[in-house]
Amino acid sequence: MRPGAAAVPGRIPICFGSSIRFGWGSSGVILVSWLLGLTAGYAQPATTADGFSLPQPGHVFSFPRDHGSHPDFKIEWWYLTGHLQSVDTPARRFGFQATFFRQAGSRGGVDTNPSFGSAQLYLAHMALIDVQTGRFLHQERLNREGWDASAATDTLAVRNGDWSLHLADPADASTTPTLRLQGGIQAEAVFNLSLRAAKPLVVFGENSVSRKGAALTASSYYLTFTRLITEGELTLHGERGSETLRVKGEAWMDHEISSSQLGEGQVGWDWLSIHFTDQRELMLYRLRLRDGTADPASTLTWVDAGGRTQRAPFTWEVLTRWTSPATGGTYPARIRISTTDPASGAPVTFTVEPLAPAQELPGTLGGVPYWEGACRILDAKGGEVGRAYLELTGYARDLKL
């Protein structure tokens, strides 16, 4: 809870914050600083030119409804990433991704067959990295709205085939609910997980809106469970037969709602979520322009042990790169991030190091290749101080959303 915000049961209070400015040093890395009132005096349009809703400043979120689908917006996703380890010894380490996307079709169309609608399209991705073996599994699905894919509008309940994500209690209006995830990858893996929010829901951005560029249409509602205590079962099928492991760990979930995620001239983004061992988190997104520099809307936000957020300046430096043999895209691999620790006010430097280099999803169905991978976080002395997931888009092909 931020100072001056009033709590309403089932609702998230939003307070005004600051906005962003960039300066570039001689090294070409980006320095972010914050100024007050950059967006003051600008009226947010209610809809896009083609009639889709846009995020509005001052919006008051109501749950469980706002965990659900918002079909009046063009784009929406529910995005889970996390680290697991087997309960039984010897412990094995895994990273997983489970993503449910919804994209609205053109306005004005009429669906005559409720079993195969065209008003909404649903894309879903599942991925699993076995850190011990380096085996990376992934699968994509694309379905039209109907019997095989849907998203409820009154609570969190999304599905694509037999993959699903929902609230354990559909009526749970709290900011720390329990979620259920059921997924799998071809005939190679199946997981059933329970995810309990250890911290209240975070709304990233300012006054309800997360800006993604200078254009007022480039924005989203950005709702996040930054730390989900996760447990359940993971079944693996391979040449040596099947094994079912009891697993536990921590996950991160983003729910973004928008109609225009990218600003003019942006070709992709770099996104990072970190779980530190001291029970803090960090979220960073770097919106890349065609010339390789970053858009001023890029941001880094700390989340303290109590769930309070604070932005900080940062630099981003690529140390090594990896080229995909499948798509030809060349991605950052090891990355150095320098920022200010709000707990001490001192400068800190972290290295993002992938647990395996090949964690690219080729975008066979959705047409968007991207790298999404489990990473470790090292401090300046090389000690592991956190676990992370890193997303890199627009390197194999410009991203268009």
C-alpha positions in Angstrom: 0.0 0.0 0.0 1.4 3.4 -1.0 0.9 6.4 1.3 -2.5 8.1 0.8 -4.1 5.2 -1.0 -7.5 4.0 0.4 -8.2 0.2 0.4 -11.4 -1.1 -1.1 -12.2 -4.8 -0.8 -11.6 -6.5 -4.1 -10.1 -3.3 -5.6 -6.5 -2.1 -6.2 -5.8 1.6 -5.1 -3.7 3.5 -7.5 -1.6 6.5 -6.7 0.2 9.1 -8.9 3.9 8.6 -9.5 6.6 9.9 -11.7 7.4 9.6 -15.4 10.5 9.0 -17.4 13.4 10.7 -19.3 16.4 9.2 -20.9 20.0 10.4 -21.5 22.8 8.6 -23.3 26.4 8.5 -22.2 29.4 8.1 -24.5 29.3 4.3 -24.1 25.9 4.1 -25.7 24.3 2.4 -22.7 21.1 4.0 -21.4 20.7 6.0 -18.3 17.1 6.3 -17.0 16.0 9.2 -14.8 12.6 10.2 -13.6 10.9 13.5 -13.8 7.4 14.5 -12.5 4.5 15.5 -14.7 5.7 14.5 -18.2 2.2 13.4 -19.2 0.3 16.1 -17.5 -2.2 18.0 -19.7 -2.7 15.3 -22.3 -6.1 13.7 -22.7 -6.1 10.0 -23.2 -8.3 8.9 -26.1 -11.0 6.4 -25.1 -10.5 4.1 -28.2 -8.2 3.4 -31.1 -9.1 4.5 -34.6 -10.6 1.1 -35.2 -12.7 1.2 -32.1 -10.8 -0.8 -29.5 -10.7 0.4 -25.9 -7.5 2.1 -24.5 -6.3 2.1 -20.8 -7.6 5.1 -18.9 -5.8 7.0 -16.2 -7.4 6.6 -12.8 -9.0 3.3 -13.6 -10.1 1.4 -10.5 -9.5 -2.4 -10.8 -12.2 -4.7 -9.5 -11.4 -8.4 -8.7 -11.9 -11.1 -9.6 -13.4 -9.5 -12.7 -10.2 -7.8 -13.8 -8.3 -11.1 -13.7 -10.6 -12.2 -16.5 -10.8 -11.3 -20.2 -11.3 -7.8 -21.6 -12.6 -8.4 -25.1 -13.2 -4.7 -25.8 -9.3 -4.4 -25.9 -7.5 -5.8 -28.8 -4.6 -7.6 -27.1 -4.3 -9.5 -23.8 -2.1 -12.1 -22.2 -1.7 -14.1 -19.0 2.0 -14.9 -18.7 3.5 -17.3 -16.2 7.3 -18.0 -15.8 9.0 -19.7 -13.0 11.7 -21.9 -11.5 11.0 -25.4 -10.0 13.0 -28.0 -8.3 12.1 -31.6 -7.5 11.2 -32.3 -3.9 12.9 -35.7 -3.8 16.7 -36.1 -3.8 18.7 -35.6 -5.7 17.0 -32.3 -6.5 16.6 -31.4 -10.1 16.1 -27.9 -11.4 13.6 -26.7 -14.1 12.3 -23.5 -15.6 8.8 -23.2 -17.1 6.7 -20.8 -19.2 2.9 -20.9 -19.7 1.3 -18.2 -21.7 -2.3 -17.6 -22.8 -2.8 -14.9 -25.5 -6.0 -13.4 -26.7 -6.3 -11.2 -29.8 -9.5 -9.6 -31.0 -10.5 -9.9 -34.7 -11.7 -7.0 -36.8 -14.5 -4.9 -35.4 -17.9 -5.2 -37.0 -17.8 -9.0 -37.8 -20.7 -11.2 -36.8 -20.1 -14.8 -35.6 -22.8 -17.2 -36.8 -21.2 -20.3 -35.4 -20.6 -20.2 -31.6 -18.4 -23.3 -31.8 -15.9 -21.6 -34.2 -16.0 -17.9 -33.6 -13.7 -15.3 -35.2 -14.2 -12.4 -32.8 -11.4 -13.7 -30.6 -8.3 -15.7 -31.5 -6.4 -17.6 -28.7 -2.7 -18.4 -28.9 -0.9 -20.3 -26.2 2.8 -21.3 -25.5 4.2 -23.8 -23.1 7.9 -24.4 -22.5 10.1 -26.3 -20.1 13.9 -26.3 -19.6 15.5 -29.3 -17.8 18.6 -27.6 -16.4 20.4 -30.9 -15.6 20.2 -32.2 -19.2 19.7 -28.9 -21.1 16.7 -30.4 -22.8 14.3 -27.6 -23.9 10.7 -28.5 -24.8 8.1 -26.1 -26.3 4.8 -26.1 -28.0 2.4 -23.6 -29.5 -1.4 -23.7 -30.0 -3.7 -21.4 -32.0 -7.5 -21.7 -31.8 -10.5 -19.6 -32.6 -13.0 -18.8 -29.8 -15.4 -21.7 -29.2 -15.4 -25.2 -27.9 -11.5 -25.5 -27.8 -10.5 -22.1 -26.4 -12.1 -19.4 -24.3 -11.5 -16.8 -21.6 -14.1 -15.9 -18.9 -14.9 -12.2 -18.4 -15.9 -12.3 -14.8 -13.0 -14.2 -13.2 -9.7 -15.8 -14.2 -10.5 -18.8 -16.3 -8.6 -19.2 -19.6 -8.1 -22.4 -21.6 -6.7 -23.6 -24.9 -7.5 -27.2 -25.5 -6.6 -29.1 -22.3 -4.3 -26.3 -21.1 -5.9 -24.0 -18.5 -5.3 -21.3 -15.9 -7.9 -20.4 -13.4 -8.5 -19.1 -9.8 -8.8 -22.0 -7.3 -11.8 -20.1 -6.0 -13.5 -18.3 -8.9 -15.0 -15.7 -6.5 -11.8 -14.9 -4.8 -11.6 -11.0 -4.7 -8.4 -10.9 -2.6 -5.1 -9.5 -3.8 -3.3 -12.8 -2.8 -5.4 -15.6 -4.4 -4.3 -19.2 -5.4 -4.2 -20.1 -9.0 -4.2 -23.5 -10.8 -2.3 -24.2 -13.9 -2.6 -27.3 -16.1 -0.3 -27.7 -19.1 1.9 -29.9 -21.1 4.2 -30.1 -24.1 3.4 -32.6 -26.9 3.7 -36.1 -25.5 6.9 -35.1 -23.6 5.8 -33.3 -20.4 2.7 -32.6 -18.3 2.4 -30.3 -15.3 -0.3 -29.6 -12.8 0.6 -26.7 -10.5 -0.9 -24.7 -7.6 0.4 -21.1 -7.4 -0.3 -19.1 -4.2 0.4 -15.3 -4.2 2.9 -14.5 -1.5 2.5 -10.8 -2.1 -0.4 -8.5 -3.1 -1.0 -7.9 -6.7 1.2 -5.1 -8.2 -0.1 -2.6 -10.8 2.9 -1.4 -12.7 2.8 2.1 -14.3 1.4 5.4 -13.1 -2.2 6.2 -12.2 -3.3 2.8 -13.5 -1.5 3.0 -16.9 1.8 1.5 -18.0 3.2 3.7 -20.8 5.0 1.9 -23.7 5.9 5.0 -25.8 5.3 8.6 -26.5 2.0 8.0 -28.3 -1.0 8.0 -25.8 -2.3 4.8 -27.5 1.0 2.9 -26.7 -0.1 1.8 -23.2 -1.5 -1.1 -21.1 -3.0 -2.1 -17.9 -0.1 -4.2 -16.3 -1.2 -6.4 -13.4 1.4 -8.7 -11.8 1.8 -11.3 -9.1 5.5 -10.9 -8.6 6.0 -14.0 -6.3 3.8 -17.1 -6.5 4.7 -20.0 -4.2 4.4 -23.0 -6.5 4.0 -26.7 -6.0 2.6 -29.7 -7.8 3.6 -32.5 -10.2 5.7 -32.6 -13.3 5.6 -35.8 -15.5 8.3 -36.3 -18.1 8.2 -38.8 -20.9 11.4 -39.8 -22.8 13.4 -42.6 -24.2 13.9 -44.1 -20.7 10.2 -44.2 -19.9 8.1 -41.9 -17.8 8.8 -40.2 -14.4 6.6 -38.1 -12.2 8.3 -35.6 -9.9 6.9 -33.6 -7.0 8.1 -30.1 -7.6 8.1 -26.8 -5.7 9.4 -23.3 -6.5 8.4 -19.7 -7.3 6.7 -18.1 -10.3 5.8 -14.7 -11.7 2.6 -13.8 -13.5 1.9 -10.9 -15.8 -1.6 -10.0 -17.0 -1.4 -7.2 -19.6 -4.4 -5.6 -21.3 -3.9 -3.2 -24.2 -4.9 -2.3 -27.8 -1.5 -1.0 -28.9 1.6 -2.3 -27.0 4.3 -0.7 -29.2 5.1 2.9 -30.1 6.2 4.2 -33.4 9.7 3.1 -34.4 9.9 0.3 -31.8 10.9 -3.1 -33.2 10.9 -5.2 -30.0 11.5 -5.3 -26.3 13.8 -6.9 -23.7 11.9 -7.9 -20.5 13.3 -9.2 -17.3 11.8 -10.4 -14.0 14.0 -11.3 -11.0 13.3 -13.1 -7.7 16.0 -12.1 -5.3 16.9 -14.4 -2.4 16.1 -11.5 0.0 12.4 -11.7 -1.0 12.5 -8.6 -3.3 11.8 -8.6 -7.0 12.8 -6.5 -10.0 11.0 -5.9 -13.3 12.7 -4.3 -16.3 11.5 -3.6 -19.8 13.6 -2.0 -22.4 11.7 -1.0 -25.5 14.1 -1.1 -28.5 14.1 1.3 -31.4 15.2 0.4 -34.9 18.7 2.0 -34.4 19.3 -0.2 -31.3 18.7 2.5 -28.7 15.9 2.3 -26.2 12.7 4.2 -26.1 12.3 6.7 -23.2 9.3 4.7 -21.9 11.6 1.9 -20.9 11.7 1.3 -17.1 13.1 -0.6 -14.1 11.0 -1.2 -11.0 12.0 -2.7 -7.7 9.4 -4.5 -5.5 10.3 -4.7 -1.8 9.6 -7.5 0.6 6.3 -5.8 1.5 5.1 -5.5 -2.1 5.9 -1.7 -2.5 7.3 -0.5 -5.8 10.1 2.0 -6.6 11.6 2.9 -9.9 15.3 3.4 -10.4 17.7 4.4 -13.2 19.5 1.6 -15.0 22.1 0.7 -17.6 22.0 -2.4 -19.9 25.1 -3.8 -21.4 25.3 -7.0 -23.6 28.3 -9.1 -22.7 27.8 -12.1 -25.0 25.3 -13.1 -27.8 23.8 -16.3 -29.1 22.6 -17.0 -32.6 19.7 -19.3 -33.2 20.3 -22.1 -35.8 16.5 -22.2 -36.4 15.6 -18.6 -37.1 19.0 -16.9 -37.6 18.1 -14.3 -34.9 21.1 -13.1 -32.8 20.1 -12.5 -29.2 21.8 -11.0 -26.1 23.0 -13.8 -23.8 24.9 -12.7 -20.8 23.8 -9.1 -19.8 25.1 -6.7 -17.2 22.6 -4.4 -15.5 23.6 -1.5 -13.3 21.1 0.3 -11.1 20.6 1.8 -7.7 19.4 -0.3 -4.8 16.6 1.6 -3.2 17.1 -0.1 0.2 20.6 1.3 0.5 20.8 4.0 -2.1 24.0 2.5 -3.3 24.9 1.5 -6.9 24.6 -2.2 -7.7 25.5 -4.4 -10.7 24.0 -7.7 -11.6 24.8 -10.2 -14.4 22.0 -12.1 -16.1 23.2 -15.5 -17.1 21.0 -18.0 -19.0 20.8 -21.6 -17.5 20.9 -22.8 -21.1 21.6 -20.9 -24.4 18.9 -22.5 -26.6 15.6 -21.3 -25.1 14.1 -19.8 -28.3 10.4 -20.3 -29.3 10.4 -20.2 -33.1 6.9 -18.7 -33.5 5.7 -21.3 -35.9 2.0 -20.5 -35.4 2.0 -17.0 -34.1 4.7 -15.7 -36.5 6.7 -14.1 -33.7 10.0 -15.8 -32.9 11.4 -14.9 -29.5 13.8 -16.0 -26.8 12.3 -16.7 -23.4 14.5 -18.3 -20.9 15.4 -19.2 -17.3 18.4 -17.4 -15.9 20.5 -17.0 -12.8 21.4 -13.6 -11.3 24.9 -13.0 -10.1 26.2 -10.1 -8.0 29.4 -8.2 -8.6 31.4 -10.9 -6.9 29.9 -13.7 -8.9 27.6 -15.1 -6.2 24.1 -16.3 -7.2 21.6 -13.8 -5.6 18.5 -14.5 -7.6 16.6 -16.4 -10.3 15.1 -14.7 -13.3 13.3 -15.1 -16.6 14.4 -13.0 -19.6 12.3 -12.3 -22.7 13.9 -11.0 -25.9 11.7 -10.1 -28.9 12.3 -8.5 -32.3 15.7 -10.0 -32.9 14.8 -12.6 -35.5 11.9 -10.4 -36.9 10.5 -7.0 -36.1 7.7 -7.3 -33.6 4.3 -5.9 -34.6 1.5 -5.6 -32.0 
